[in-house]
Amino acid sequence: MEILPHALNWFEIPVTDFERAKKFYSAIYDYEMPEQQFGPNRMGFLLFERNKGGIGGAIVKGENYVPSANGARIYLAGGNDLSVVLDRVEKSGGKIVFPKILIGPGLGYMAYINDTEGNMLGLFSPH
């Protein structure tokens, strides 16, 4: 069996109201989300270090993209200190479902949020 360098290659977060979702993610990460139309799908890109091997993803509005709090759980990077991003969630229309907690000594911190579209996502940071 081949051991891959990353378990994740790309992710897509389904949205129904693209403008609302774009505003939410732009606000919690404090940047203007770039977007592009790919065929029938409208995509907004989360920023990442592509040239340094970073793994990216996007919000997507299109056929068969249905937000859910019960689907696969992805954890978005929360920067060096998760509290910075987490403090912007409710101000931006989202909801903190599970507050920041220590996963374990040396393992970092996590929290769960609902975005403005109803998706439940994890956030992770080392501090």
N, C-alpha and C positions, 0 to 999 in steps of 0.2 A: 504494500500500500504506500502510495506517495504521501508524504507529509507536506502539506501546503504551507507557505509562509504566513498566510492570513486565512482565517475562516470566512471572512467577508470580502467580497469583491466590489459591490455596489449596492445601494439600497434606494428604494423609492417609497415615499410616504404619500398615500392617497389623500387627496383633498377634494372637497366639493365646491368651496368658495375660494378660488385661487387668490384673489386680491386680499382677502382676510387672512389666509394662511401665510401669504408672502409677508404681509405686515407683521404678523406674529413672530415668524422666524427672524425677520430682519431686526425686530425690536429686541428679542432676547439675546441675539448674538451681536447686536450693535453694528450692523452693516447694511448696505443696500443689496438685496438679493438679485443676482443676475438671472435672467430668464431667457428661454428660447422655445420656439414651437418645433416639435418633432412630429411630423405628420399630424395626426389628429390630437396629439397630446401636448399640453402646455406644461413646461417644466421650469422650476426655480431651483437654483443650485446652492447647496450649502458649501461654504468655502472650506478648502483643505489644501494641504501641501502636496500637490500632484507630483512635482519634480523631486520630492523627497520620499516617494513611495506611499504617500497618504492614500486613504481610501475615501471615496466621496459618495455622495448621494444627492437626491433631489426630492422636492415636493412635486407631485404630478396630478394634474386634472385631466381625465380622459375616460373613455369607455372602459369599464371593468376595473376602475380604481375606486374602491369603496372604503372610506375610513372605518376603522374598527378599534374598539378598546380590547378586543378578544383575539386578535391575530398574533402573528409572530412579534416578539418583543425585540426591538433594537435599542441600543444604548448609544446616544449621541455624546460626543466629547463635550465636556463642560468646562474646558480650559484648565488652568492650573488649580483654581479654586472654584468648585461647583457653586458656591454661594453667590458668585457674581451673576451667573446666568439664571440661577434659580430665583434670585430676587426680582428678576424682570418678568417672570412667567405670568403671575396674576395681574400685574400692571398692564400686560399685553393681551389680556383676554383668555389666558389659559388657566389651568387649575393644578395646584400641587396635590397629588393624590397620596404620595408617601414622601415625607420630608427627607432631607439629607441625613444619611446615617453612615457610619463607618462599616465597611464590609468586613474588615478584619485587620489586624496589625500588618501594616505594610501593603495592604491590598487596595487602598483607596476608599472613595466614598461614592454613594449612589443615591438617586431619588427617582420617583416616578412622577410624571406629569401627564395631563391631558392637554393636547393642543386645542386650538380653536375649532378643529374639524371633528373632534371626538376620538382621535387616535391616542392610545396610551403609549408613552415612550419612556425609556429609561434615560437618565443622564448620569455620566460618570466623570470623576476627576480624581487625581492623586491626592488632593488636599481638600 
